[in-house]
Amino acid sequence: MTPIRPQFNAGLLAMNALQELSKQNTVSGMDASVFGSNLGSLNSQMAMMNAFSQLQSFNFSMPAMPAMPAFNFNFSSMPSFNFNFGSLLTSGRTSNVSLTSDKAKNAVQLALSQVGVREVGTNSGADVTKYKNGRADNNPWCASFVSWCYGRGQNGNNSKTFGYTASSQEIRRKAEQAGFYRKASSGYTPKTGDVVVWNYGGGKGHVGIVASVNGDGSFKTVEGNCSDSVRQVTRQRSEVDGFVQMNEWLQA
């Protein structure tokens, strides 16, 4: 690329030279517009020719811009994005747990697979309705969740123990009648798979499933309808009424 400024300066110098020659030729009585044998001295003639040569070589045009590289974008190469709004209205939480002969363990694994499910509205939503086994929405669902986990954990049949119920205190009463309920105050150490029961009186309470037991005597539970969701929580025996011995009850 030829710089513009040196050409511009050369052009100015050539024009100045022509002006000076014009003055000299006018003073000597010569016509500055005529260029030939009557131009005067050889030095003047050479200077004039040099000036014209510089003017002819002067090019004030802007240098050509370099060609921009071609930019091709193929929208067909974009990955497809499909969003099914219907998935917002149906259950998105699967329970693909491989069932074993250990029914209590099956129930624990099913419960853990549901951690994070939340209500939609009040005590309702696709997953919550699934736990309720056809019961109406807007009712507490902690016992429904435990019943669903133990029912699914036995291929849909939990008739040997508490069956299906939406009542936490019905689970407790049936366990007491069968001889498989242990009060927390008795010093009983819970086992993985036990159902933990709260008793608030007046037929009200709460239930969850013991997922693991800690060395300090506390235990982790999976609870439905806990802060409007399925949650894993660490509990102390002093918080609860007692435990349903599900391992022993299922094997009886």
N, C-alpha and C positions, 0 to 999 in steps of 0.2 A: 504494500500500500504506500503511495507517494504522499508525504506530509503536505498539507495545504499551505502552511505558513511560509516555507522557503519559496514556493511558487509565487505566492502573493507578493513577497518582498522583491523577487526578481521582476515581477510585472511593474511594481512602482518605480524601481530603478530605471527600467526601459522607458517608461513614460516621462520621467524626469529628463532622461537623456534626449528624447525627442524635443521636449520643450526648449532645452538649451540650444540644440542645433537649429531650431526654428528661429530663436532669437539671433543667433550668429548669422544665419542666412539672410534674415531681414535687414540686419545692420549693413551687410555687404551688398544689399540690393538684389539678393537672389530670392526666388519664389520657393518657399519651403514646401509647397505642395507638389513641385516638380522634381523628379528624381532621375537623373541621367548624367550626361557628360558635363553639364553646366552646374553641377551642385557645388562647386567650389573646390576647396583643397581636398587632397586624397585623404587626409586625416578625418575631415568632416564626413566624407563619403563612407569611410570604413565605420565610423561611429554610428552613422545612420543605419547602415546595414546590420550592425550588431544589435542595435536597439530593436529593429524590426524582427530580427531573429528571436530575440528574447520574448517579444510580444506574441509571436506566433507559437512559441513553445509554452506560453502561459495558459494554463487550464484551471479555471476557478470552480469547476464542477465538483460536487461532493463525491468522495470516494464511495464506491459501491459497497453496500453492506454485505457481509458474508451470508451465505444461504443458511436459513434455519433448518435444523434437522427435521425430517418428517416425523410426526407424532401420530401414530395410529392406535386407536383404542377399540377393542372388540368387546362390546357389551355382552355378546353371546357367551364370552368366556367367563363371565361372572358366575360364581356358584349360585345355584337356585336356593331360595329361602322360602320355605313354606311354613306358615303359621296357622294352626287350627284353633280358631277362637272357641270352638266347641269344647276343647280340652280344658278351658277355664270353668266349664260348667259340670264336668264329670270328674270322677276320681282320677287323680294323677299318681296316687301312691299304690304301688304294687306290693304283693306279699308273696313273692316267689321264694319261699323257704322250703328246702328239702326236708320232708318229715322223716323222723326216725322212730324207733320203738320207744324212745324216751319222751313221753307226752308232755311232761313238765318242761323239759328243755325246748320242745317244739313251741310251746306257748311263749316262752321267754324270747326265742328268736323272732317269732311273729310280732311280739310287742316291740322289740327293738327296731324292726323293719318299718314301723309306723311313726317313730320319733320324728317330730317336726310337723305332723299333720295339724292344721288349725281349723277352728270353726269358721264357717261363712254365715254371718248373721249371729243368732243366739242359739247355742246348742244345736246347730244344724250345719248343713254342708254335705257334699257328696260322700266324703269319707265317713263323716259322723253318721250319716244315714245308713251306710254300709254296716257299721258296728251295731246299730240298733236293731238289725234283723227285722225290719218292717215296722218297728215302733214309730210313733209319731215324733216329729221334730219338736224342738223347744223344750225337751225334757232332759234332765241331767243324764250323762252317758258314761260315767266312770265304770259302773258295773256292766254296762253293755259292752264296753271295750274289753274288760277282763273276760266276759262270757264269749265274745267273738274270738279272742286269742286262744282260749281253751277249747272252744268248739272247733275252730280251724285246726288246732294242734292235734285233734283226734279225728280228722277227716269229717268234721261237722257234727260229731256225736259226743256230747259231754254229759249224757244222761246218768252216768255212773256217779257223778259228784253233784254239783249244783245246777247242772243243765244250763239253760239260758235264762237269765234274769236281768232286769234293769234296776234291781234294788241291792245296794251294798249290804243292807242288814239281813236280807234273805240269804245271801251267801254265808254270812256269819252264823245265822240260826241253823241252816242246814248242816254246816260243818260241826257245830256244837252237838246237834242231834246224832251225827255220825261218829262223834268222838275224835274229830280231827281238828279241833280248834284249841290253840294255846294262847293264853293271855300273855301280853308282853311283860306284865309284872311278875310272872312266874319265873323269869330268868331264861326262858326258852331262847335259844339261838336260831334265828331264821335260816332257811336254806334257799338256794336258788330255785325259783319256781313256786315258792310259797305265795299265797295271796295275803297281802297285808291289809288290815281293816282298821278304819277309824270309826268310832261310835260317838255321835254327837247327841244322842238321846232323841226321843220322840220319833224313832224310826228313820232318822237321818244319819248319814255318815259318808264315808268315802272308801274306795278300794284301789289297790294297785298290785303290780306283780313284782316280786323281788328278783332283780336281775343279777345281783352279786352281793357278797357279804365282805365287808372290810375288816381288817385285823383289829381295829379299835372298837368293834362292836356295832358300828354304824353299817348301813346297807344302802345299796342303790336300788331304786325302783323305776319302773316304767308305769306312768299313770296317765289315763285318759281323763279329759275334762279337768286338767290341771292348768290353770291360767289360760283357759279356752283352747287348750292344745294337748297333744300327746308329748309328754316331757319325761326326761330321765332326771331323777332327783335323788340327792343323798339325804337319808332320814336317820333319826335316832329312835331307839325303842321307846323312849319316854314320850314320844309324840303320838304313839298309836295305841289302839286297844289290844290288838292281838294278831295272830297269824293262822292261816288255814294251811295245814300240812298236806299240800297237794300231792307230793311224791308218794306219801304213805297212803293217802286216800285212793289214788289211782291204782295202786298195787294191791289194795285190800280185796 
